[in-house]
Amino acid sequence: MQPDFLDGADYLGTAVTDGYLCNVWEKVDTIWYYEDVHTKRPVRWDFYDGISTHVITFEVGAVLLDDSVTQAPAHCFNQEIKNM
């Protein structure tokens, strides 16, 4: 059953995103909503303008995403600090 805020949305089926099997809905070509099939918790939101928001929870000792998703790229740490 879809969440109330998705009234009028089209169910697109399931897809795996961020390591979760998700139900996927699309509403008025502006938002795509992904929820975990098992827990019904939100996992990801995609918007018409290309913005994608991933819902992250923190669990001690849990490893769900690889470093390429959660770690800033190395070049972010190799810049010299310039005095202004």
Backbone as CSV, one residue per row, in Angstrom:
resi,resn,N_x,N_y,N_z,CA_x,CA_y,CA_z,C_x,C_y,C_z
1,MET,0.841,-1.188,0.000,0.000,0.000,0.000,0.885,1.249,0.000
2,GLN,0.586,2.200,-0.851,1.413,3.402,-0.961,1.120,4.387,0.173
3,PRO,2.120,5.193,0.547,1.892,6.230,1.555,0.851,7.245,1.062
4,ASP,0.112,7.859,1.998,-0.951,8.813,1.654,-0.472,9.961,0.770
5,PHE,0.744,10.458,1.018,1.221,11.611,0.247,1.448,11.274,-1.216
6,LEU,1.370,9.991,-1.561,1.527,9.581,-2.953,0.196,9.302,-3.633
7,ASP,-0.906,9.794,-3.057,-2.201,9.624,-3.709,-2.122,10.127,-5.144
8,GLY,-2.552,9.307,-6.087,-2.493,9.673,-7.493,-1.195,9.296,-8.181
9,ALA,-0.229,8.754,-7.439,1.058,8.366,-8.028,0.926,7.014,-8.728
10,ASP,1.833,6.766,-9.655,1.876,5.486,-10.358,2.911,4.579,-9.711
11,TYR,2.526,3.351,-9.416,3.458,2.363,-8.894,4.267,1.813,-10.059
12,LEU,5.609,1.868,-9.956,6.476,1.436,-11.053,7.071,0.052,-10.835
13,GLY,6.799,-0.556,-9.687,7.364,-1.870,-9.400,8.472,-1.769,-8.377
14,THR,9.417,-2.699,-8.447,10.524,-2.710,-7.494,11.838,-2.452,-8.202
15,ALA,12.791,-1.939,-7.421,14.147,-1.702,-7.914,15.083,-1.750,-6.717
16,VAL,16.325,-2.121,-6.957,17.331,-2.114,-5.898,18.060,-0.777,-5.959
17,THR,18.091,-0.082,-4.816,18.839,1.161,-4.710,19.491,1.225,-3.341
18,ASP,20.727,1.665,-3.288,21.498,1.758,-2.043,21.512,0.429,-1.278
19,GLY,21.410,-0.672,-2.007,21.460,-1.990,-1.393,20.128,-2.504,-0.856
20,TYR,19.044,-1.769,-1.077,17.722,-2.156,-0.597,16.802,-2.475,-1.770
21,LEU,15.985,-3.496,-1.611,14.924,-3.759,-2.576,13.792,-2.807,-2.235
22,CYS,13.408,-1.971,-3.196,12.451,-0.902,-2.919,11.224,-0.966,-3.814
23,ASN,10.079,-0.555,-3.250,8.914,-0.203,-4.049,9.183,1.190,-4.596
24,VAL,8.783,1.437,-5.856,9.050,2.728,-6.482,7.750,3.319,-7.010
25,TRP,7.517,4.591,-6.670,6.364,5.335,-7.179,6.839,6.583,-7.895
26,GLU,6.061,6.999,-8.879,6.324,8.255,-9.625,5.057,9.084,-9.565
27,LYS,5.228,10.361,-9.233,4.072,11.242,-9.139,4.264,12.455,-10.035
28,VAL,3.381,12.601,-11.010,3.272,13.760,-11.902,4.619,14.126,-12.539
29,ASP,5.414,13.143,-12.891,6.715,13.394,-13.536,7.593,14.357,-12.756
30,THR,7.390,14.463,-11.447,8.207,15.401,-10.660,8.955,14.732,-9.526
31,ILE,8.482,13.596,-9.048,9.145,12.933,-7.924,9.043,11.422,-8.075
32,TRP,10.136,10.758,-7.726,10.186,9.308,-7.690,10.574,8.937,-6.272
33,TYR,9.749,8.132,-5.644,9.912,7.780,-4.240,10.237,6.300,-4.117
34,TYR,11.294,5.982,-3.375,11.736,4.606,-3.150,11.576,4.279,-1.662
35,GLU,10.876,3.178,-1.364,10.767,2.745,0.031,11.167,1.288,0.134
36,ASP,11.806,0.939,1.240,12.218,-0.431,1.482,10.992,-1.348,1.474
37,VAL,11.055,-2.424,0.681,9.945,-3.362,0.551,9.579,-3.963,1.906
38,HIS,10.573,-4.263,2.728,10.328,-4.982,3.974,9.919,-4.066,5.126
39,THR,10.596,-2.934,5.291,10.334,-2.066,6.452,9.395,-0.912,6.134
40,LYS,9.199,-0.628,4.834,8.392,0.515,4.366,9.022,1.860,4.716
41,ARG,10.307,1.864,5.065,11.015,3.108,5.364,11.503,3.752,4.074
42,PRO,11.525,5.093,4.000,12.048,5.758,2.808,13.530,5.481,2.636
43,VAL,13.953,5.305,1.390,15.354,5.047,1.072,15.912,6.158,0.188
44,ARG,15.092,6.643,-0.758,15.612,7.615,-1.733,14.454,8.400,-2.332
45,TRP,14.732,9.653,-2.684,13.795,10.517,-3.400,14.547,11.070,-4.607
46,ASP,13.976,10.973,-5.782,14.536,11.608,-6.982,13.556,12.673,-7.447
47,PHE,14.077,13.845,-7.832,13.242,14.959,-8.250,13.475,15.286,-9.718
48,TYR,12.510,15.919,-10.339,12.531,16.225,-11.772,13.752,17.038,-12.187
49,ASP,14.313,17.812,-11.267,15.440,18.687,-11.606,16.797,18.004,-11.469
50,GLY,16.791,16.694,-11.232,18.042,15.940,-11.145,18.558,15.745,-9.728
51,ILE,17.950,16.395,-8.761,18.376,16.220,-7.375,17.900,14.859,-6.881
52,SER,18.795,14.157,-6.202,18.488,12.863,-5.624,18.871,12.907,-4.154
53,THR,17.941,12.541,-3.288,18.187,12.558,-1.852,18.128,11.132,-1.334
54,HIS,19.190,10.727,-0.664,19.267,9.385,-0.104,19.063,9.488,1.405
55,VAL,18.171,8.673,1.942,17.894,8.667,3.369,18.893,7.734,4.028
56,ILE,19.640,8.274,4.980,20.684,7.495,5.637,20.366,7.387,7.122
57,THR,20.485,6.200,7.659,20.383,5.998,9.101,21.738,5.503,9.589
58,PHE,22.040,5.781,10.826,23.311,5.370,11.399,23.079,4.268,12.412
59,GLU,23.771,3.155,12.198,23.700,2.029,13.109,25.125,1.641,13.468
60,VAL,25.429,1.587,14.760,26.778,1.256,15.215,27.195,-0.092,14.644
61,GLY,28.348,-0.091,13.953,28.895,-1.323,13.395,28.311,-1.747,12.065
62,ALA,27.257,-1.082,11.591,26.631,-1.474,10.325,27.420,-0.906,9.148
63,VAL,27.572,-1.700,8.107,28.230,-1.265,6.883,27.284,-1.581,5.732
64,LEU,26.638,-0.528,5.176,25.662,-0.744,4.109,26.112,-0.178,2.772
65,LEU,26.902,0.897,2.805,27.347,1.544,1.575,28.858,1.484,1.481
66,ASP,29.385,1.379,0.274,30.835,1.361,0.131,31.405,2.778,0.220
67,ASP,32.721,2.888,0.370,33.376,4.178,0.565,33.158,5.147,-0.584
68,SER,32.940,4.658,-1.800,32.753,5.566,-2.929,31.486,6.403,-2.762
69,VAL,30.547,5.954,-1.942,29.302,6.674,-1.714,29.401,7.570,-0.484
70,THR,30.174,7.151,0.508,30.182,7.857,1.787,31.441,8.671,2.054
71,GLN,32.486,8.484,1.302,33.756,9.169,1.544,33.957,10.292,0.538
72,ALA,34.355,11.462,1.041,34.693,12.564,0.141,35.902,12.160,-0.692
73,PRO,35.971,12.594,-1.949,37.110,12.237,-2.801,38.421,12.781,-2.250
74,ALA,39.516,12.103,-2.563,40.840,12.459,-2.037,41.226,13.899,-2.352
75,HIS,40.828,14.420,-3.538,41.246,15.774,-3.894,40.674,16.823,-2.936
76,CYS,39.659,16.470,-2.171,39.115,17.413,-1.183,40.083,17.639,-0.026
77,PHE,41.008,16.711,0.184,41.928,16.777,1.310,43.329,17.228,0.898
78,ASN,43.570,17.425,-0.382,44.919,17.741,-0.868,45.078,19.190,-1.312
79,GLN,44.193,20.061,-0.911,44.280,21.458,-1.325,45.041,22.259,-0.257
80,GLU,45.878,23.169,-0.744,46.602,24.044,0.180,45.652,25.132,0.679
81,ILE,45.826,25.477,1.942,45.041,26.554,2.521,45.783,27.853,2.269
82,LYS,45.106,28.813,1.672,45.717,30.096,1.341,45.226,31.144,2.317
83,ASN,46.155,31.965,2.779,45.775,33.084,3.665,45.101,34.151,2.853
84,MET,44.081,34.740,3.411,43.371,35.810,2.725,43.820,37.142,3.245
